Amino acid sequence: MHIAEGFLPPLHAAAWFVVATPFVVHGARAVVREARQSPENKLLLAAAGAFTFVLSAIKLPSVTGSSSHPTGTGAGAVLFGPPVMALLGTIVLLFQALLLAHGGLTTLGANVFAMAIAGPWAGYGVWRLIKAVKGPTWLGVSLAMATANLTTYCVTSVQLALAYPDATHGFWGALAKFLGLFAPTQLPLSVAEGILGVLLFGFFARVAAPELVRLGVTREVPRVQAR
């Protein structure tokens, strides 16, 4: 996520654009469908995009050509599913590249694949797993947010290792190097993001409880009728 402008070789940059494009197109259709079928969820859609933009704009120095950030994409993946985040994440990364000089236009495809596609799908998978074993909602949200964050940086490390293999140990040596450089900042960031996710969904539960029920995030609490 946020690989700097011009940091990837042109062939690699083009390849990641090709890989990411079908997911973004599918995500655009998912957003349109969600907005038409459930207009009442438009505010939550906007909140998921804004949360991702603000959180991922926080920048901590990590390694030349990239940086460590929270991502925020796990929240939208839990609420609406990973396809929606492919589009929202792309919009976020595009604005950040143009307005904040975070990432770049030539590396947009790689950044989108890492942050807006791989991260949300991994986080969503963990969320579904926790739901399948009937774990508490707060645990599912926390692990989904943390997993989306860590997956983004693992994929970014793979992208950088593919572009710049180690002179001695090739791809695997470079991958170990990039993962090691990211780990000191990214591991605590993922834990913090998981905790923040629990607080965020606690707020949503207070102000948008019906929407969370409709989306299947929480269950409707039965009302006890007075006798």
N, C-alpha and C positions, 0 to 999 in steps of 0.2 A: 504494500500500500504506500502510495506517495513516492514511488521511484521517480527520481528527478528527470526533468526534461532532457532528452538526448542521452540519457545514461545507458539505455539499451541499444544494441546494434539494430540497424534498420530492419533486418530480416526478422529478428526476434520481436520487435515492436509490431511489425505487420502481422506476424503469426498470432500474437495475442489478441489483436483486433479481430481477426477472423474467428478465433475460438470464442471470444466474448459476445460477438454480435448476435448469434441466435438466442442466447439467454436474455439479452436486453430486449430484443424484439418480442419474445415471449412474455417478458415482464411488463412491457408496455400494454400488451393485450390484457394481461392480468389486472393491471391497475384500472384500465377502462372498464373491464367487467365488474370489478369490485365497486367502483364508483357508481355504476349504473344499477347494480343489484341492491346495493346497500348505501344510499346517499348519506345516511346518518353516520357512516364511518369515515366520511371525508376529513373530519377534524382529526381523527386518529391517524389517518394516512399522512396528513400534513405534520402532525406531531412526530411521527416516526421519522420522516425526512428531516425535520428540523433538529431532532435529537441526534441523528447521525451526523449532520453537518456540524453542529456545535461541538460534539464530543470528538470527532475525528479531526477538528481543526486545532486541537491541543497538541502541541509539538514538543517532543523531547529529543535531544541529540542522541543518535545511535551509531550510525555507520555512514561513511562517505557514500553519497548517492541516495540515501534513504533516511528515514527517521522513525522513531517510535511514537505511536499514537494510540489512544483508545479508538474503537471503531464505531460502536453503537448500533451495528447492523443486526445484532441478535434480537433486539427489541422488536424491530419490524418483522423479522422472520417468525417470531413467536406469534405476533398479532395477525399477520396476513399471509405468511408463507414465504419461502425464498424467492419465487419468481417476482413478486412485487418489489423486493429489495434490489433486484438486478437493475430495475429502472431507477428507483429512488437513489441507489448508491451511485449510479452513473451520473445523474444530475448533480449530486453532491460533489463528486470528484471533478466534474467539469467546471463547476463554479469555483471550487477551491483552486484548480489549476489557473483559471483566468483571473481570479480576484485576490488570491492569497499566495500565489506562487508555490502551492503545495502540490507536488507531482508535476505533470506536464501533459501536453496534448499528444506528443508522440508516444508517450508511455501510458496513455489513458487506457488502452485495451488491457495491458498487463495489470494496472492498478484496479480496474473494474473487475477483472477475473478474480484477483486475490481478495478484495474487500467486499465487493457487491455480489459475488457469485459463490466462491468456495466457502467463505466465512459464514454467510447466512445458511447455506445448505448443511454445513457441519453443525452449526448451532441448532438448527431446526431438527436435525436427526437426534441430537441429545435430548431436546425438548420432548419429542415424540416417545423416546425411550423412557424417560421419567414418567410420562403420562401412562405409558403402557404398563408399567409396574406399579401404578397408582401412588407415585411419590407426590410429595406436597408441591403445590404450585411454585412457592418461593424457591425451592431447590431446582426445579426445572428451569425457571427463569434465570437464576444465577448461573447454573452450569451452561445454559445455552449462550448467554452473553459472554462468558469467559471462553467457551469453546470457539465461538465465532471470532473472537479476538485472536486467540492463539493460532487458529487455522489460517487466518489472513497472513500472519507473519511467517508461518511455515511455508505457505505457497510463495510469498515474496522471496523467501530464502531460496526456494527451488528456482524461481525465475532468475535471480541473480547468479546462482551457481551454474545454470545452463548458459548464461551469457558470458560468465567469466570463470571458467573452470580453473582449478588450481594447477600450477605448472607441474607439480610432482604427482599429486593424487587425483587429478581430474575433477569430475563433477562431485564425487563424494567428499573429497577433501574441501572443496569450496563450500559445499552445503554445510559441513560441520563448522566451518569458519563463520559463515553468515549466521547460522543458528546460535552459535556461541556469542556473537557480537550483539544479537538482539536480546538474548535471554535475560541479562541483568535488568533491563528496563521493562521488557514485555511481560515477564512472568508476574511481577507485582501489579502491573497495569491490568492484566486480565482478571486478577483477583478483585481489584478495586472496581472494575467494570461490572463484575458479577454482583457485588454488593450494591452498586448504584442501580443496577437493573431491578433488584428487589424493592428498593425505595421508589423507583419510577412506577412499577406496577402496583405498589401500594397506593400511590397517588391516583393512578388510573382507576383502581378499585373503588375509590371514594367519589370520583367525579364522572366516571364513565362505566359504572358497573353493568348496565344493560348491554352496552356494546361488547364488553368482555365476555358476557354470557353468550351473545349471538355468535361471537367469533370462536367460541369453544375454549377460551382460555381459562375461564372459571365456570363453576357450576352455579346454577340459580339456587339461592338459599330458600327453602320452603318457608312460607309464612305461617305463623302459628295464630290461628283465629281465637280470639277471646270468646269465652262462653258466658 
